[in-house]
């Protein structure tokens, strides 16, 4: 059996401008755990709601080790069906969350970093993911990333059977791997036991802000 190698980063010790705030979080590069997972960090380029890169060039997709392990489980299942995961975002520094809030200023979708725990991305417990085919090509999904329209809702209501099949597969696989989705973003997934990875006061506040497993913010 091939053993995955974990490269652990800590916010206190890694000299990257990407890693600010929430000192002490242990993070791993998703590609070091499962190199078959496709990574396209949208905030590392211009194709995002701000129209400019928010991450340094070459930034890896970082998450807590437990999140990476669950992503690998989801990936293994998807490969049996000739699909795979693409990660659009993973750990997000609080400073980047501030920039997103300034760009969107829409509390229905983007978590205000000044309130409570901010975004769960900034705690390494959430990812934004979509599907690719067996050749790592994008497949048809309900919307693009960061689409703040009804098309982004968790419950797909369109008439396209291919899109319905794709989004349903992604949701089922991620649920079975230990993730919850969000009502307003079909691409956003948080590990089910996320509260234990936050300080108790932050977890309590976040639970009040984010509500149930079907509700939440970018």
C-alpha positions as CSV (number, residue, x, y, z in Angstrom):
1,X,0.0,0.0,0.0
2,X,1.3,3.4,-0.9
3,X,1.6,5.7,2.1
4,X,0.7,9.4,1.6
5,X,3.3,11.9,2.8
6,X,2.1,14.8,4.9
7,X,4.0,18.0,4.7
8,X,2.8,20.0,7.7
9,X,2.9,23.8,7.8
10,X,2.3,25.9,10.8
11,X,1.2,29.5,10.5
12,X,3.7,30.5,13.1
13,X,6.7,29.1,11.2
14,X,6.0,29.3,7.5
15,X,7.5,32.4,5.9
16,X,4.7,33.0,3.3
17,X,2.7,36.2,3.1
18,X,-0.3,33.9,2.4
19,X,-0.2,32.5,6.0
20,X,-1.3,35.2,8.3
21,X,-3.5,35.1,11.4
22,X,-4.9,32.2,13.4
23,X,-1.4,31.2,14.5
24,X,-0.9,27.6,15.4
25,X,-3.0,26.0,12.7
26,X,-1.4,22.9,11.2
27,X,-1.9,22.7,7.5
28,X,-0.9,20.3,4.7
29,X,-0.7,20.6,0.9
30,X,-3.6,18.7,-0.6
31,X,-1.4,17.6,-3.5
32,X,1.1,16.0,-1.0
33,X,-1.7,13.8,0.3
34,X,-3.3,13.0,-3.1
35,X,-1.5,14.3,-6.2
36,X,-4.4,13.3,-8.4
37,X,-6.6,16.0,-7.0
38,X,-6.6,19.0,-9.4
39,X,-5.9,22.4,-7.9
40,X,-6.9,25.7,-9.5
41,X,-6.9,28.3,-6.8
42,X,-9.1,31.0,-8.2
43,X,-7.8,33.7,-5.9
44,X,-4.3,33.0,-7.2
45,X,-5.3,34.5,-10.6
46,X,-7.6,37.1,-12.0
47,X,-10.6,34.9,-12.6
48,X,-12.4,35.8,-9.4
49,X,-14.8,38.4,-8.1
50,X,-12.0,40.9,-7.4
51,X,-10.5,40.6,-10.9
52,X,-6.9,40.3,-9.5
53,X,-4.7,37.7,-7.8
54,X,-5.1,37.6,-4.0
55,X,-2.6,34.8,-3.4
56,X,1.2,34.8,-4.2
57,X,2.1,32.9,-7.4
58,X,2.6,29.2,-6.7
59,X,0.5,29.2,-3.5
60,X,-0.4,25.6,-2.6
61,X,-3.9,24.5,-1.6
62,X,-3.6,24.0,2.2
63,X,-6.0,22.5,4.6
64,X,-5.9,20.7,8.0
65,X,-4.6,17.1,7.7
66,X,-8.0,15.7,8.6
67,X,-9.6,17.6,5.7
68,X,-6.9,16.4,3.3
69,X,-7.6,12.8,4.3
70,X,-11.3,13.2,3.7
71,X,-10.7,14.7,0.3
72,X,-8.5,11.8,-0.6
73,X,-11.4,9.5,0.4
74,X,-13.8,11.4,-1.9
75,X,-11.2,11.4,-4.7
76,X,-10.8,7.6,-4.5
77,X,-14.5,7.1,-4.8
78,X,-14.9,9.5,-7.7
79,X,-12.1,7.8,-9.6
80,X,-14.3,4.6,-9.7
81,X,-16.8,6.6,-11.7
82,X,-14.3,8.3,-14.0
83,X,-14.5,11.7,-12.2
84,X,-12.2,13.6,-9.9
85,X,-12.1,16.7,-7.6
86,X,-10.9,20.1,-8.5
87,X,-10.2,22.5,-5.6
88,X,-11.0,26.2,-6.2
89,X,-10.1,27.3,-2.7
90,X,-8.8,25.9,0.5
91,X,-7.2,27.7,3.5
92,X,-7.8,31.4,3.1
93,X,-5.9,34.0,5.2
94,X,-7.9,36.5,7.1
95,X,-6.3,39.3,5.1
96,X,-7.7,37.8,1.9
97,X,-11.1,37.5,3.5
98,X,-10.9,41.2,4.3
99,X,-10.3,41.9,0.6
100,X,-13.2,39.7,-0.5
101,X,-15.5,41.4,2.0
102,X,-14.4,44.8,0.6
103,X,-15.1,43.6,-3.0
104,X,-18.5,41.9,-2.4
105,X,-19.8,43.6,0.8
106,X,-22.6,41.2,0.7
107,X,-23.2,39.5,4.0
108,X,-25.6,37.0,2.4
109,X,-22.6,35.3,0.8
110,X,-19.3,36.6,2.1
111,X,-18.5,36.3,5.8
112,X,-17.6,39.6,7.5
113,X,-14.1,39.0,8.9
114,X,-14.7,41.4,11.7
115,X,-17.5,39.3,13.1
116,X,-17.0,36.1,15.1
117,X,-14.8,33.5,13.5
118,X,-14.9,35.1,10.1
119,X,-14.8,32.5,7.2
120,X,-14.3,28.9,8.1
121,X,-11.8,28.8,5.2
122,X,-9.5,30.8,7.4
123,X,-9.5,27.9,9.9
124,X,-8.5,25.3,7.4
125,X,-11.7,23.3,7.7
126,X,-13.5,24.3,4.4
127,X,-12.8,23.9,0.7
128,X,-14.5,25.0,-2.5
129,X,-14.6,22.1,-4.9
130,X,-16.1,21.0,-8.3
131,X,-15.8,18.0,-10.6
132,X,-13.5,17.1,-13.5
133,X,-13.7,14.1,-15.8
134,X,-11.2,11.3,-16.2
135,X,-8.9,13.6,-18.2
136,X,-9.1,16.4,-15.6
137,X,-11.4,18.5,-17.8
138,X,-14.2,20.6,-16.3
139,X,-17.7,19.1,-16.4
140,X,-20.9,21.0,-16.6
141,X,-22.1,22.3,-13.2
142,X,-24.9,24.7,-12.2
143,X,-22.7,27.8,-12.2
144,X,-19.2,29.1,-12.1
145,X,-17.3,29.8,-8.9
146,X,-18.4,32.7,-6.7
147,X,-21.7,33.1,-8.6
148,X,-24.0,35.1,-6.3
149,X,-27.2,34.1,-8.2
150,X,-29.9,31.5,-7.6
151,X,-27.9,29.1,-9.9
152,X,-25.4,28.7,-7.1
153,X,-27.9,27.3,-4.6
154,X,-27.3,23.9,-3.2
155,X,-30.6,22.5,-4.6
156,X,-30.2,22.5,-8.3
157,X,-33.5,23.4,-9.9
158,X,-32.6,23.5,-13.6
159,X,-33.7,21.1,-16.3
160,X,-30.3,19.8,-17.5
161,X,-30.0,16.1,-16.5
162,X,-26.2,16.1,-16.9
163,X,-25.7,19.0,-14.6
164,X,-28.2,17.5,-12.1
165,X,-26.2,14.2,-12.2
166,X,-22.8,16.0,-11.7
167,X,-23.8,18.2,-8.8
168,X,-25.7,15.3,-7.1
169,X,-22.6,13.1,-7.4
170,X,-20.3,15.7,-5.9
171,X,-22.7,16.3,-3.0
172,X,-23.2,12.6,-2.2
173,X,-19.5,11.8,-2.4
174,X,-18.5,14.7,-0.2
175,X,-21.2,13.9,2.3
176,X,-20.0,10.3,2.5
177,X,-16.4,11.5,3.0
178,X,-17.4,13.6,6.0
179,X,-18.4,17.1,4.7
180,X,-21.4,19.3,4.9
181,X,-22.5,21.6,2.2
182,X,-23.9,25.1,2.2
183,X,-27.4,26.2,1.1
184,X,-26.1,29.1,-1.0
185,X,-23.0,27.6,-2.6
186,X,-23.0,24.2,-4.3
187,X,-19.2,24.2,-4.4
188,X,-18.5,24.9,-0.7
189,X,-17.9,22.0,1.8
190,X,-16.9,22.1,5.5
191,X,-15.9,19.0,7.5
192,X,-18.8,17.9,9.7
193,X,-16.9,18.2,13.0
194,X,-15.5,21.7,12.3
195,X,-16.3,23.2,15.7
196,X,-13.6,21.2,17.5
197,X,-10.9,22.9,15.4
198,X,-11.8,26.4,16.5
199,X,-11.4,27.9,20.0
200,X,-14.6,27.3,22.0
201,X,-15.7,31.0,21.9
202,X,-15.1,31.2,18.2
203,X,-16.9,27.9,17.5
204,X,-19.9,29.1,19.5
205,X,-20.1,32.4,17.6
206,X,-19.6,30.7,14.2
207,X,-22.3,28.2,14.9
208,X,-24.7,31.0,15.6
209,X,-23.6,32.9,12.4
210,X,-23.4,29.9,10.1
211,X,-26.5,28.2,11.4
212,X,-27.3,24.7,10.1
213,X,-25.3,22.5,7.7
214,X,-27.3,24.0,4.8
215,X,-26.5,27.6,5.6
216,X,-23.3,29.6,5.6
217,X,-21.2,32.1,3.9
218,X,-18.2,32.2,1.6
